[in-house]
Amino acid sequence: MAARQVAPGLDDVDQRIVDELRHDGRMSMRSLAEKLHISRANAYARVQRLESSGVIRGYSADIDPVLAGLGTSAYVTVNLEQAEWRSVREELRTLRGVDHIGLVGGEFDLVLLVRARDNADLRHLILDQIQGMKGILNTHTLLVFEEPIPAGPAPAAAPPDPPSERRTR
């Protein structure tokens, strides 16, 4: 895996395009151009350049893990045999439920964000699959009790209570 460098030549408009698409990856070119006060041709050319340079890697749906049936989450720290980190990383990438892999410095080598249906599923993922890998020395699991819902578009305002439900004084 090659080291990534900051893409050269990103100006303020490019940064604003990235911010807008991060917020709404389904935004039309017309909406993007209007929001940034640039022409559609300019927006299209800039997005195409950001895609071809790898700044924009793709577009995906932001899935709520709980609503998708993955109600249990944990951070798992991993110590591994140093010579095995590349093969361990590749094997971890194949496991269903491993949401993020971070190679870190400090008292452990990897930090994983894992998601599972329930505690039994989490146990199987960590104890059977991850700890069973060649090169894994040990793991430490930190169960996530609550995750803030990411900021997104503001929900529509709730309609006022019907008159019959309002309190009178």
DSSP file (Angstrom, degrees, kcal/mol; ACC not computed):
  #  RESIDUE AA STRUCTURE BP1 BP2  ACC     N-H-->O    O-->H-N    N-H-->O    O-->H-N    TCO  KAPPA ALPHA  PHI   PSI    X-CA   Y-CA   Z-CA
    1    1 A M              0   0    0      0, 0.0     2,-0.1     0, 0.0     3,-0.1   0.000 360.0 360.0 360.0 120.2    0.0    0.0    0.0
    2    2 A A        -     0   0    0      1,-0.1     2,-0.2     0, 0.0     0, 0.0  -0.435 360.0-104.6 -76.2 146.8    1.6    3.3   -1.1
    3    3 A A        -     0   0    0     -2,-0.1     2,-0.3     1,-0.1    -1,-0.1  -0.486  37.1-131.3 -68.1 138.5    1.8    6.3    1.2
    4    4 A R        -     0   0    0     -2,-0.2     2,-0.3    -3,-0.1    -1,-0.1  -0.714  18.7-159.6 -95.1 145.4   -0.8    8.9    0.2
    5    5 A Q        -     0   0    0     -2,-0.3     2,-0.1     3,-0.0     0, 0.0  -0.846  34.2 -89.3-117.8 155.3    0.1   12.6   -0.1
    6    6 A V        -     0   0    0     -2,-0.3    49,-0.0     1,-0.1    -1,-0.0  -0.455  53.0-106.9 -61.9 133.6   -2.1   15.6    0.0
    7    7 A A    >   -     0   0    0     -2,-0.1     3,-0.7     1,-0.1    -1,-0.1  -0.438  37.6-120.8 -65.2 131.8   -3.3   16.3   -3.6
    8    8 A P  T 3  S+     0   0    0      0, 0.0    -1,-0.1     0, 0.0    -3,-0.0  -0.403  85.2  23.5 -73.6 149.9   -1.6   19.3   -5.0
    9    9 A G  T 3   +     0   0    0      1,-0.2     2,-0.7    -2,-0.1     5,-0.1   0.682  69.4 155.1  77.8  19.7   -3.5   22.4   -6.1
   10   10 A L    <   -     0   0    0     -3,-0.7    -1,-0.2     4,-0.1     2,-0.1  -0.718  23.6-169.7 -81.2 118.5   -6.7   22.0   -4.1
   11   11 A D     >  -     0   0    0     -2,-0.7     4,-2.3     1,-0.0     5,-0.2  -0.305  40.3 -85.5 -96.8-174.1   -8.2   25.5   -3.9
   12   12 A D  H  > S+     0   0    0      1,-0.2     4,-2.3     2,-0.2     5,-0.2   0.865 127.8  52.4 -61.3 -38.6  -11.0   26.8   -1.7
   13   13 A V  H  > S+     0   0    0      2,-0.2     4,-2.3     1,-0.2    -1,-0.2   0.918 109.0  50.3 -65.8 -42.5  -13.6   25.9   -4.4
   14   14 A D  H  > S+     0   0    0      1,-0.2     4,-2.5     2,-0.2    -2,-0.2   0.918 110.7  49.7 -60.4 -43.1  -12.3   22.3   -4.5
   15   15 A Q  H  X S+     0   0    0     -4,-2.3     4,-2.4     1,-0.2    -1,-0.2   0.895 110.4  49.9 -63.4 -39.9  -12.5   22.1   -0.7
   16   16 A R  H  X S+     0   0    0     -4,-2.3     4,-2.6     2,-0.2    -1,-0.2   0.872 109.2  52.3 -67.3 -36.1  -16.0   23.4   -0.7
   17   17 A I  H  X S+     0   0    0     -4,-2.3     4,-2.7     2,-0.2     5,-0.3   0.940 110.2  48.3 -62.0 -47.0  -16.9   20.8   -3.4
   18   18 A V  H  X S+     0   0    0     -4,-2.5     4,-2.2     1,-0.2    -2,-0.2   0.917 112.2  49.4 -59.8 -44.1  -15.5   18.0   -1.2
   19   19 A D  H  X S+     0   0    0     -4,-2.4     4,-1.7     2,-0.2    -1,-0.2   0.929 112.4  47.0 -62.0 -45.4  -17.4   19.3    1.8
   20   20 A E  H  X S+     0   0    0     -4,-2.6     4,-2.5     1,-0.2    -2,-0.2   0.921 114.6  45.8 -63.7 -44.2  -20.7   19.5   -0.1
   21   21 A L  H  < S+     0   0    0     -4,-2.7    -1,-0.2     2,-0.2    -2,-0.2   0.813 108.6  56.3 -71.8 -28.7  -20.3   16.0   -1.5
   22   22 A R  H  < S+     0   0    0     -4,-2.2     3,-0.3    -5,-0.3    -1,-0.2   0.887 112.9  42.8 -64.6 -37.6  -19.2   14.6    1.8
   23   23 A H  H  < S+     0   0    0     -4,-1.7     2,-0.3     1,-0.3    -2,-0.2   0.879 137.1   9.8 -74.9 -39.4  -22.5   15.9    3.2
   24   24 A D    ><  +     0   0    0     -4,-2.5     3,-1.6    -5,-0.1    -1,-0.3  -0.732  60.5 179.6-146.8  90.8  -24.6   14.8    0.2
   25   25 A G  T 3  S+     0   0    0     -3,-0.3    -4,-0.1     1,-0.3    -3,-0.1   0.585  83.6  60.0 -68.9 -10.2  -22.9   12.5   -2.3
   26   26 A R  T 3  S+     0   0    0     -5,-0.1    -1,-0.3    34,-0.0    -5,-0.1   0.353  74.2 131.3 -97.9   4.5  -26.1   12.4   -4.4
   27   27 A M    <   -     0   0    0     -3,-1.6     2,-0.1    -7,-0.1    -3,-0.0  -0.315  59.5-120.3 -60.0 136.5  -26.2   16.1   -5.0
   28   28 A S     >  -     0   0    0      1,-0.1     4,-2.6     4,-0.0     5,-0.2  -0.355  17.9-116.0 -73.6 158.6  -26.7   16.9   -8.7
   29   29 A M  H  > S+     0   0    0      1,-0.2     4,-2.9     2,-0.2     5,-0.2   0.873 117.7  55.5 -61.1 -36.6  -24.1   19.0  -10.6
   30   30 A R  H  > S+     0   0    0      2,-0.2     4,-2.5     1,-0.2    -1,-0.2   0.945 109.7  44.2 -62.2 -47.6  -26.7   21.7  -11.0
   31   31 A S  H  > S+     0   0    0      2,-0.2     4,-2.6     1,-0.2    -2,-0.2   0.907 114.2  50.5 -63.7 -41.3  -27.3   21.9   -7.2
   32   32 A L  H  X S+     0   0    0     -4,-2.6     4,-2.0     2,-0.2    -2,-0.2   0.940 111.7  47.2 -61.5 -47.7  -23.6   21.8   -6.5
   33   33 A A  H  X>S+     0   0    0     -4,-2.9     5,-2.2     1,-0.2     4,-1.0   0.916 113.4  48.3 -61.0 -44.1  -22.9   24.6   -9.0
   34   34 A E  H  <5S+     0   0    0     -4,-2.5     3,-0.4    -5,-0.2    -1,-0.2   0.913 111.1  50.3 -63.3 -42.4  -25.7   26.7   -7.6
   35   35 A K  H  <5S+     0   0    0     -4,-2.6    -1,-0.2     1,-0.2    -2,-0.2   0.856 118.4  37.9 -65.0 -35.2  -24.6   26.2   -4.1
   36   36 A L  H  <5S-     0   0    0     -4,-2.0    -1,-0.2    -5,-0.2    -2,-0.2   0.463 107.8-122.9 -96.1  -2.5  -21.0   27.2   -4.9
   37   37 A H  T  <5S+     0   0    0     -4,-1.0     2,-0.3    -3,-0.4    -3,-0.2   0.929  71.0 120.1  59.1  48.2  -22.0   30.0   -7.3
   38   38 A I      < -     0   0    0     -5,-2.2    -1,-0.2    -6,-0.1    -2,-0.1  -0.873  69.8 -88.5-131.1 167.2  -20.0   28.4  -10.2
   39   39 A S     >  -     0   0    0     -2,-0.3     4,-2.5     1,-0.1     5,-0.2  -0.350  31.8-119.3 -73.6 157.8  -21.0   27.2  -13.6
   40   40 A R  H  > S+     0   0    0      1,-0.2     4,-3.0     2,-0.2     5,-0.2   0.891 116.1  54.4 -62.3 -39.0  -22.2   23.6  -14.1
   41   41 A A  H  > S+     0   0    0      2,-0.2     4,-2.5     1,-0.2    -1,-0.2   0.908 109.6  47.0 -61.8 -41.8  -19.3   23.0  -16.5
   42   42 A N  H  > S+     0   0    0      2,-0.2     4,-2.5     1,-0.2     5,-0.2   0.923 113.4  48.3 -65.5 -44.2  -16.8   24.2  -13.9
   43   43 A A  H  X S+     0   0    0     -4,-2.5     4,-2.7     2,-0.2     5,-0.2   0.932 113.1  48.0 -61.3 -46.0  -18.4   22.0  -11.2
   44   44 A Y  H  X S+     0   0    0     -4,-3.0     4,-2.5     1,-0.2    -2,-0.2   0.928 113.0  47.4 -61.4 -46.6  -18.4   19.0  -13.5
   45   45 A A  H  X S+     0   0    0     -4,-2.5     4,-2.2    -5,-0.2    -1,-0.2   0.901 113.7  47.9 -63.4 -41.5  -14.7   19.6  -14.6
   46   46 A R  H  X S+     0   0    0     -4,-2.5     4,-2.6     2,-0.2    -2,-0.2   0.925 112.5  47.5 -67.5 -44.0  -13.6   20.0  -11.0
   47   47 A V  H  X S+     0   0    0     -4,-2.7     4,-2.3     1,-0.2    -2,-0.2   0.920 111.7  51.3 -62.7 -42.7  -15.5   16.9   -9.7
   48   48 A Q  H  X S+     0   0    0     -4,-2.5     4,-2.6    -5,-0.2    -1,-0.2   0.906 111.4  47.6 -60.8 -41.4  -14.1   14.9  -12.6
   49   49 A R  H  X S+     0   0    0     -4,-2.2     4,-2.0     2,-0.2     6,-0.3   0.896 110.9  51.1 -66.2 -40.5  -10.5   16.1  -11.7
   50   50 A L  H  <>S+     0   0    0     -4,-2.6     6,-2.1     2,-0.2     5,-1.1   0.862 112.9  47.0 -65.0 -35.3  -11.1   15.3   -8.0
   51   51 A E  H ><5S+     0   0    0     -4,-2.3     3,-1.1     4,-0.2    -2,-0.2   0.938 112.7  47.1 -69.4 -47.9  -12.2   11.8   -9.0
   52   52 A S  H 3<5S+     0   0    0     -4,-2.6    -2,-0.2     1,-0.3    -1,-0.2   0.798 111.0  52.2 -68.5 -27.0   -9.3   11.1  -11.4
   53   53 A S  T 3<5S-     0   0    0     -4,-2.0    -1,-0.3    -5,-0.2    -2,-0.2   0.541 115.5-115.8 -84.4  -6.0   -6.8   12.4   -8.8
   54   54 A G  T < 5S+     0   0    0     -3,-1.1    -3,-0.2    -4,-0.3    -2,-0.1   0.427  85.4 117.3  88.9  -2.0   -8.2   10.1   -6.2
   55   55 A V  S   <S+     0   0    0     -5,-1.1     2,-0.8    -6,-0.3    -4,-0.2   0.952  81.8  44.2 -62.3 -47.2   -9.4   12.8   -3.8
   56   56 A I  S    S-     0   0    0     -6,-2.1    -2,-0.3    -9,-0.2    -1,-0.2  -0.887  73.6-179.9 -96.2 112.4  -13.0   11.5   -4.4
   57   57 A R        -     0   0    0     -2,-0.8     2,-0.3     1,-0.3    -1,-0.1   0.705  55.8 -59.0 -86.8 -21.4  -12.7    7.8   -4.2
   58   58 A G        -     0   0    0      2,-0.0     2,-0.4    -4,-0.0    -1,-0.3  -0.970  51.7 -87.9 163.6-174.4  -16.3    7.0   -4.8
   59   59 A Y        +     0   0    0     -2,-0.3     2,-0.3    -3,-0.1   -37,-0.0  -0.982  42.3 167.0-129.6 137.5  -19.8    7.5   -3.6
   60   60 A S        -     0   0    0     -2,-0.4     2,-0.3     0, 0.0   -35,-0.2  -0.943  36.6 -97.6-147.0 166.6  -21.6    5.4   -1.0
   61   61 A A        -     0   0    0     -2,-0.3     2,-0.9   -36,-0.0    -2,-0.0  -0.669  30.5-129.3 -86.0 141.6  -24.7    5.3    1.2
   62   62 A D        -     0   0    0     -2,-0.3     2,-0.4     2,-0.0    -1,-0.0  -0.830  33.0-161.2 -91.4 106.2  -24.3    6.3    4.9
   63   63 A I        -     0   0    0     -2,-0.9     3,-0.1     5,-0.0     5,-0.0  -0.738  19.1-131.5 -97.0 133.3  -25.9    3.3    6.7
   64   64 A D     >  -     0   0    0     -2,-0.4     4,-1.6     1,-0.2     6,-0.2  -0.746  18.9-153.4 -78.0 114.1  -27.2    3.5   10.2
   65   65 A P  T  4>S+     0   0    0      0, 0.0     5,-3.4     0, 0.0    -1,-0.2   0.870  90.2  50.4 -62.1 -37.5  -25.6    0.3   11.7
   66   66 A V  T >45S+     0   0    0      1,-0.2     3,-1.8     3,-0.2     5,-0.2   0.948 112.1  45.8 -65.9 -47.9  -28.3   -0.2   14.4
   67   67 A L  T 345S+     0   0    0      1,-0.3    -1,-0.2     2,-0.1     4,-0.1   0.764 109.0  58.2 -66.8 -23.0  -31.2    0.1   11.9
   68   68 A A  T 3<5S-     0   0    0     -4,-1.6    -1,-0.3     2,-0.1    -2,-0.2   0.331 128.3 -97.2 -87.5   7.2  -29.3   -2.2    9.6
   69   69 A G  T < 5S+     0   0    0     -3,-1.8     2,-0.7    -5,-0.1    -3,-0.2   0.573  93.6 115.6  93.2   9.4  -29.2   -4.9   12.3
   70   70 A L      < +     0   0    0     -5,-3.4    47,-0.2    -6,-0.2    -3,-0.1  -0.669  28.0 156.1-111.1  75.9  -25.8   -4.3   13.7
   71   71 A G        +     0   0    0     46,-0.7     2,-0.5    -2,-0.7    46,-0.2   0.511  52.1  69.6 -82.6  -6.3  -26.7   -3.2   17.2
   72   72 A T  E     +A  116   0A   0     44,-2.4    44,-3.0    -3,-0.1     2,-0.3  -0.959  58.8 174.5-118.7 127.6  -23.4   -4.0   19.0
   73   73 A S  E     +AB 115 144A   0     71,-0.5    71,-2.6    -2,-0.5     2,-0.3  -0.936   1.3 173.1-129.3 153.0  -20.2   -2.2   18.3
   74   74 A A  E     -AB 114 143A   0     40,-2.1    40,-2.9    -2,-0.3     2,-0.5  -0.992  29.9-129.9-153.5 151.4  -16.7   -2.3   19.8
   75   75 A Y  E     -AB 113 142A   0     67,-2.7    67,-3.2    -2,-0.3     2,-0.5  -0.906  28.7-162.6 -97.0 133.6  -13.3   -0.9   19.4
   76   76 A V  E     -AB 112 141A   0     36,-2.4    36,-2.6    -2,-0.5     2,-0.4  -0.973   6.1-154.9-122.0 121.1  -10.7   -3.7   19.4
   77   77 A T  E     -AB 111 140A   0     63,-2.8    63,-2.1    -2,-0.5     2,-0.4  -0.769  17.2-161.6 -92.5 143.8   -7.0   -3.1   20.0
   78   78 A V  E     -AB 110 139A   0     32,-2.3    31,-2.3    -2,-0.4    32,-1.9  -0.980  16.7-161.7-131.4 133.6   -4.7   -5.7   18.6
   79   79 A N  E     + B   0 138A   0     59,-2.7    58,-2.8    -2,-0.4    59,-1.6  -0.948  27.2 173.6-107.2 136.8   -1.1   -6.6   19.2
   80   80 A L  E     - B   0 136A   0     -2,-0.4     2,-0.5    56,-0.3    56,-0.2  -0.901  43.0 -83.8-139.7 166.1    0.4   -8.6   16.4
   81   81 A E    >   -     0   0    0     54,-2.9     3,-2.3    -2,-0.3     4,-0.3  -0.613  44.3-134.1 -69.4 122.8    3.7  -10.1   15.2
   82   82 A Q  G >  S+     0   0    0     -2,-0.5     3,-1.3     1,-0.3     4,-0.2   0.829 101.8  55.8 -53.1 -39.5    5.3   -7.2   13.4
   83   83 A A  G 3  S+     0   0    0      1,-0.2    -1,-0.3     2,-0.1     3,-0.2   0.661 106.6  53.3 -69.4 -13.9    6.3   -9.2   10.4
   84   84 A E  G <> S+     0   0    0     -3,-2.3     4,-2.7    51,-0.2     5,-0.3   0.370  73.2 105.3-101.3   3.8    2.7  -10.3    9.9
   85   85 A W  H <> S+     0   0    0     -3,-1.3     4,-2.5    -4,-0.3     5,-0.2   0.854  80.0  49.4 -61.4 -37.0    1.0   -6.9    9.8
   86   86 A R  H  > S+     0   0    0     -4,-0.2     4,-2.2    -3,-0.2    -1,-0.2   0.938 114.8  43.1 -67.0 -45.3    0.4   -6.7    6.1
   87   87 A S  H  > S+     0   0    0     -4,-0.2     4,-2.2     2,-0.2    -2,-0.2   0.882 114.8  50.9 -69.4 -35.8   -1.1  -10.2    5.9
   88   88 A V  H  X S+     0   0    0     -4,-2.7     4,-2.9     2,-0.2     5,-0.2   0.934 109.6  50.9 -63.9 -45.2   -3.2   -9.6    9.1
   89   89 A R  H  X S+     0   0    0     -4,-2.5     4,-1.9    -5,-0.3    -2,-0.2   0.924 111.3  47.7 -57.8 -45.5   -4.5   -6.3    7.6
   90   90 A E  H  X S+     0   0    0     -4,-2.2     4,-0.6     1,-0.2    -1,-0.2   0.888 113.2  47.6 -65.7 -38.4   -5.6   -8.1    4.4
   91   91 A E  H >< S+     0   0    0     -4,-2.2     3,-1.0     1,-0.2     4,-0.5   0.900 110.0  52.7 -69.1 -39.3   -7.3  -10.9    6.2
   92   92 A L  H >< S+     0   0    0     -4,-2.9     3,-1.4     1,-0.2     6,-0.2   0.871 101.0  62.1 -61.5 -36.3   -9.1   -8.4    8.5
   93   93 A R  H 3< S+     0   0    0     -4,-1.9    -1,-0.2     1,-0.3    -2,-0.2   0.725 100.5  54.6 -62.8 -21.1  -10.4   -6.6    5.5
   94   94 A T  T << S+     0   0    0     -3,-1.0     2,-0.4    -4,-0.6    -1,-0.3   0.611  85.6 102.6 -87.2 -12.5  -12.2   -9.8    4.4
   95   95 A L  S X  S-     0   0    0     -3,-1.4     3,-1.5    -4,-0.5     2,-0.3  -0.569  73.4-127.9 -81.0 128.0  -14.1  -10.2    7.7
   96   96 A R  T 3  S+     0   0    0     -2,-0.4     3,-0.1     1,-0.2    -2,-0.1  -0.566  96.5  33.1 -67.8 128.8  -17.7   -9.1    7.8
   97   97 A G  T 3  S+     0   0    0     -2,-0.3    18,-2.8     1,-0.3     2,-0.9   0.173  81.4 116.5 108.5 -16.5  -18.2   -6.7   10.7
   98   98 A V  E <   +C  114   0A   0     -3,-1.5    -1,-0.3    16,-0.2    16,-0.2  -0.776  35.5 172.5 -86.3 108.5  -14.8   -5.1   10.6
   99   99 A D  E     +     0   0A   0     14,-2.9     2,-0.3    -2,-0.9    15,-0.2   0.773  60.8  12.1 -90.3 -30.2  -15.8   -1.5    9.8
  100  100 A H  E     -C  113   0A   0     13,-1.4    13,-2.0     2,-0.0     2,-0.4  -0.993  55.8-163.0-152.7 141.0  -12.4    0.3   10.2
  101  101 A I  E     -C  112   0A   0     -2,-0.3     2,-0.5    11,-0.2    11,-0.2  -0.993  11.3-175.7-126.7 123.5   -8.8   -0.8   10.5
  102  102 A G  E     -C  111   0A   0      9,-2.4     9,-2.2    -2,-0.4     2,-0.6  -0.979  18.5-147.8-122.7 123.4   -6.2    1.7   11.8
  103  103 A L  E     +C  110   0A   0     -2,-0.5     2,-0.3     7,-0.2     7,-0.2  -0.796  35.9 178.0 -83.0 120.8   -2.4    0.9   12.1
  104  104 A V        -     0   0    0      5,-2.5     2,-0.3    -2,-0.6    -2,-0.0  -0.811  29.9-125.9-127.8 162.3   -1.3    2.9   15.1
  105  105 A G        +     0   0    0     -2,-0.3     2,-0.4     2,-0.0     4,-0.1  -0.806  67.9  57.3-102.6 150.2    1.8    3.6   17.2
  106  106 A G  S    S-     0   0    0     -2,-0.3    -2,-0.0     1,-0.1     0, 0.0  -0.969 108.0 -19.8 133.4-149.0    1.8    3.1   20.9
  107  107 A E  S    S+     0   0    0     -2,-0.4     2,-0.3   -28,-0.0    -1,-0.1   0.565 127.5  36.4 -79.4  -7.1    1.1    0.2   23.2
  108  108 A F  S    S-     0   0    0      1,-0.1   -29,-0.2   -29,-0.1     3,-0.1  -0.907  70.2-138.4-136.8 169.2   -0.9   -1.7   20.5
  109  109 A D  S    S+     0   0    0    -31,-2.3    -5,-2.5    -2,-0.3     2,-0.3   0.802  78.9  26.4-100.4 -34.9   -0.5   -2.1   16.8
  110  110 A L  E     -AC  78 103A   0    -32,-1.9   -32,-2.3    -7,-0.2     2,-0.4  -0.949  53.4-158.0-131.4 150.2   -4.1   -1.9   15.4
  111  111 A V  E     -AC  77 102A   0     -9,-2.2    -9,-2.4    -2,-0.3     2,-0.4  -0.998  19.7-169.9-123.6 126.7   -7.4   -0.4   16.4
  112  112 A L  E     -AC  76 101A   0    -36,-2.6   -36,-2.4    -2,-0.4     2,-0.6  -0.893  18.9-150.2-114.7 143.7  -10.5   -1.9   14.8
  113  113 A L  E     -AC  75 100A   0    -13,-2.0   -14,-2.9    -2,-0.4   -13,-1.4  -0.977  28.4-175.6-106.2 118.9  -14.0   -0.7   14.8
  114  114 A V  E     -AC  74  98A   0    -40,-2.9   -40,-2.1    -2,-0.6     2,-0.4  -0.887  12.5-162.9-119.0 148.9  -16.2   -3.8   14.6
  115  115 A R  E     +A   73   0A   0    -18,-2.8     2,-0.3    -2,-0.3   -42,-0.2  -0.985  13.4 170.0-131.7 140.6  -20.0   -4.1   14.4
  116  116 A A  E     -A   72   0A   0    -44,-3.0   -44,-2.4    -2,-0.4     3,-0.1  -0.927  44.2-111.6-144.7 165.5  -22.1   -7.2   15.1
  117  117 A R  S    S-     0   0    0     -2,-0.3   -46,-0.7   -47,-0.2     2,-0.2   0.925  92.6 -28.0 -64.6 -44.6  -25.7   -8.2   15.4
  118  118 A D  S  > S-     0   0    0    -47,-0.1     4,-2.3   -48,-0.1     5,-0.2  -0.861  79.8 -72.9-158.0-175.2  -25.4   -8.9   19.1
  119  119 A N  H  > S+     0   0    0     -2,-0.2     4,-2.7     1,-0.2     5,-0.2   0.854 126.8  53.5 -63.8 -35.8  -22.9  -10.0   21.8
  120  120 A A  H  > S+     0   0    0      2,-0.2     4,-2.1     1,-0.2    -1,-0.2   0.918 110.9  46.4 -65.5 -42.0  -22.8  -13.6   20.6
  121  121 A D  H  > S+     0   0    0      2,-0.2     4,-2.3     1,-0.2    -2,-0.2   0.892 113.0  50.3 -64.8 -40.6  -22.0  -12.4   17.1
  122  122 A L  H  X S+     0   0    0     -4,-2.3     4,-2.6     2,-0.2     5,-0.3   0.911 108.7  52.3 -63.0 -43.5  -19.4  -10.1   18.5
  123  123 A R  H  X>S+     0   0    0     -4,-2.7     4,-2.6     1,-0.2     5,-0.7   0.923 110.2  48.1 -58.6 -45.9  -17.9  -12.9   20.5
  124  124 A H  I  X>S+     0   0    0     -4,-2.1     5,-1.9     1,-0.2     4,-1.2   0.923 111.9  49.7 -61.6 -45.1  -17.6  -15.1   17.5
  125  125 A L  I  <>S+     0   0    0     -4,-2.3     5,-2.6     3,-0.2    -2,-0.2   0.931 121.9  31.8 -60.1 -47.4  -16.0  -12.3   15.4
  126  126 A I  I  <>S+     0   0    0     -4,-2.6     5,-2.8     3,-0.2     6,-0.2   0.963 127.3  34.5 -79.5 -53.4  -13.4  -11.5   18.0
  127  127 A L  I  <5S+     0   0    0     -4,-2.6    -3,-0.2    -5,-0.3    -2,-0.1   0.887 130.1  28.3 -75.2 -38.5  -12.6  -14.8   19.7
  128  128 A D  I  <<S+     0   0    0     -4,-1.2    -3,-0.2    -5,-0.7     4,-0.2   0.913 131.6  26.1 -89.7 -47.3  -13.0  -17.2   16.8
  129  129 A Q  I   <S+     0   0    0     -5,-1.9     4,-0.3    -4,-0.1    -3,-0.2   0.964 127.8  33.0 -86.4 -55.3  -12.1  -15.2   13.8
  130  130 A I  I > <S+     0   0    0     -5,-2.6     3,-1.7     1,-0.2    -3,-0.2   0.965 122.9  43.7 -70.7 -51.7   -9.8  -12.4   14.8
  131  131 A Q  T 3 <S+     0   0    0     -5,-2.8    -1,-0.2     1,-0.3    -4,-0.1   0.725 108.6  61.9 -67.6 -18.1   -7.9  -14.1   17.6
  132  132 A G  T 3  S+     0   0    0     -6,-0.2    -1,-0.3    -4,-0.2    -2,-0.2   0.507  81.7 109.9 -83.2  -3.9   -7.7  -17.2   15.5
  133  133 A M  S X  S-     0   0    0     -3,-1.7     3,-1.5    -4,-0.3     2,-0.3  -0.445  79.1-107.0 -75.4 144.2   -5.6  -15.4   12.8
  134  134 A K  T 3  S+     0   0    0      1,-0.2    -1,-0.1    -2,-0.1     3,-0.1  -0.524 106.6  26.8 -64.8 129.8   -2.0  -16.2   12.3
  135  135 A G  T 3  S+     0   0    0      1,-0.3   -54,-2.9    -2,-0.3     2,-0.5   0.201  86.0 122.8 101.4 -14.9    0.1  -13.3   13.6
  136  136 A I  E <   +B   80   0A   0     -3,-1.5    -1,-0.3   -56,-0.2   -56,-0.3  -0.707  32.4 178.4 -82.3 124.4   -2.4  -12.0   16.2
  137  137 A L  E     -     0   0A   0    -58,-2.8     2,-0.3    -2,-0.5   -57,-0.2   0.886  61.4 -29.8 -90.5 -47.9   -0.8  -12.0   19.7
  138  138 A N  E     -B   79   0A   0    -59,-1.6   -59,-2.7     2,-0.0    -1,-0.4  -0.986  51.4-146.7-163.5 164.7   -3.7  -10.6   21.7
  139  139 A T  E     -B   78   0A   0     -2,-0.3     2,-0.4   -61,-0.2   -61,-0.2  -0.916   2.2-156.3-133.0 160.1   -6.7   -8.3   21.6
  140  140 A H  E     -B   77   0A   0    -63,-2.1   -63,-2.8    -2,-0.3     2,-0.5  -0.985  17.2-148.3-137.5 127.7   -8.5   -6.0   24.0
  141  141 A T  E     -B   76   0A   0     -2,-0.4     2,-0.6   -65,-0.2   -65,-0.2  -0.844  11.0-169.5-107.1 130.8  -12.2   -5.2   23.5
  142  142 A L  E     -B   75   0A   0    -67,-3.2   -67,-2.7    -2,-0.5     2,-0.2  -0.945  21.1-142.0-116.3 106.0  -13.9   -1.9   24.4
  143  143 A L  E     -B   74   0A   0     -2,-0.6     2,-0.6   -69,-0.2   -69,-0.3  -0.475  11.5-133.3 -71.7 133.7  -17.6   -2.2   24.1
  144  144 A V  E     -B   73   0A   0    -71,-2.6   -71,-0.5    -2,-0.2     3,-0.1  -0.786  21.2-176.6 -89.4 121.2  -19.3    0.9   22.7
  145  145 A F        +     0   0    0     -2,-0.6     2,-0.3     1,-0.3    -1,-0.2   0.828  69.2   1.6 -85.0 -34.8  -22.4    1.8   24.8
  146  146 A E        -     0   0    0      2,-0.0    -1,-0.3   -73,-0.0     0, 0.0  -0.982  56.0-163.0-156.8 140.2  -23.5    4.8   22.6
  147  147 A E        -     0   0    0     -2,-0.3     2,-0.1    -3,-0.1    -3,-0.0  -0.986  29.9-117.8-122.1 134.7  -22.5    6.5   19.4
  148  148 A P        -     0   0    0      0, 0.0     3,-0.1     0, 0.0    -2,-0.0  -0.453  33.6-110.9 -67.8 144.8  -23.8   10.0   18.5
  149  149 A I        -     0   0    0     -2,-0.1     3,-0.1     1,-0.1   -85,-0.0  -0.633  42.7-106.4 -73.3 129.0  -25.8   10.0   15.3
  150  150 A P        -     0   0    0      0, 0.0     2,-0.1     0, 0.0    -1,-0.1  -0.199  38.4 -98.3 -57.9 147.7  -23.7   11.9   12.7
  151  151 A A        +     0   0    0     -3,-0.1     3,-0.1     1,-0.0     0, 0.0  -0.415  60.0 148.5 -64.9 139.9  -24.8   15.4   11.8
  152  152 A G        -     0   0    0      1,-0.1  -128,-0.1    -2,-0.1  -129,-0.0  -0.725  53.1 -26.7-149.2-161.4  -26.9   15.5    8.7
  153  153 A P  S    S-     0   0    0      0, 0.0    -1,-0.1     0, 0.0     3,-0.1  -0.341  77.2-100.2 -58.5 140.3  -29.7   17.5    7.2
  154  154 A A        -     0   0    0      1,-0.1     3,-0.1    -3,-0.1    -3,-0.0  -0.393  41.1-111.9 -62.9 135.3  -31.8   19.0   10.0
  155  155 A P        -     0   0    0      0, 0.0    -1,-0.1     0, 0.0     3,-0.1  -0.324  41.2 -90.5 -66.0 153.5  -35.0   16.9   10.5
  156  156 A A        -     0   0    0      1,-0.1     2,-0.0    -3,-0.1     0, 0.0  -0.342  51.8 -96.7 -61.7 143.1  -38.2   18.6    9.5
  157  157 A A        -     0   0    0      1,-0.1    -1,-0.1    -3,-0.1    -3,-0.0  -0.350  41.1-110.5 -63.0 140.4  -39.8   20.5   12.3
  158  158 A A        -     0   0    0      1,-0.1    -1,-0.1    -3,-0.1     3,-0.1  -0.472  35.9-108.2 -70.9 141.8  -42.5   18.6   14.2
  159  159 A P        -     0   0    0      0, 0.0    -1,-0.1     0, 0.0    -3,-0.0  -0.363  43.8 -93.4 -66.8 152.1  -46.0   20.0   13.6
  160  160 A P        -     0   0    0      0, 0.0    -3,-0.0     0, 0.0     0, 0.0  -0.267  49.3 -90.5 -64.1 154.1  -47.5   21.8   16.6
  161  161 A D        -     0   0    0      1,-0.1     5,-0.1    -3,-0.1    -3,-0.0  -0.336  48.6-101.2 -61.4 143.3  -49.7   19.8   19.0
  162  162 A P    >>  -     0   0    0      0, 0.0     3,-2.2     0, 0.0     4,-0.7  -0.317  36.4-106.9 -60.9 152.5  -53.4   19.7   18.1
  163  163 A P  G >4 S+     0   0    0      0, 0.0     3,-1.0     0, 0.0    -2,-0.1   0.827 118.5  61.5 -52.8 -34.2  -55.4   22.2   20.2
  164  164 A S  G 34 S+     0   0    0      1,-0.2    -3,-0.0     3,-0.0     0, 0.0   0.727 106.2  46.4 -67.9 -19.3  -56.9   19.3   22.2
  165  165 A E  G <4 S+     0   0    0     -3,-2.2    -1,-0.2     2,-0.1     2,-0.2   0.484  88.6 104.1-101.3  -3.9  -53.5   18.3   23.4
  166  166 A R  S << S-     0   0    0     -3,-1.0     2,-0.3    -4,-0.7     0, 0.0  -0.514  73.6-118.8 -78.0 145.7  -52.2   21.7   24.4
  167  167 A R        -     0   0    0     -2,-0.2     2,-0.3     2,-0.0    -1,-0.1  -0.599  24.2-151.7 -81.4 143.9  -52.1   22.6   28.1
  168  168 A T              0   0    0     -2,-0.3    -1,-0.0     1,-0.1     0, 0.0  -0.864 360.0 360.0-112.1 153.3  -54.2   25.5   29.3
  169  169 A R              0   0    0     -2,-0.3    -1,-0.1     0, 0.0    -2,-0.0   0.376 360.0 360.0-115.3 360.0  -53.4   27.6   32.2
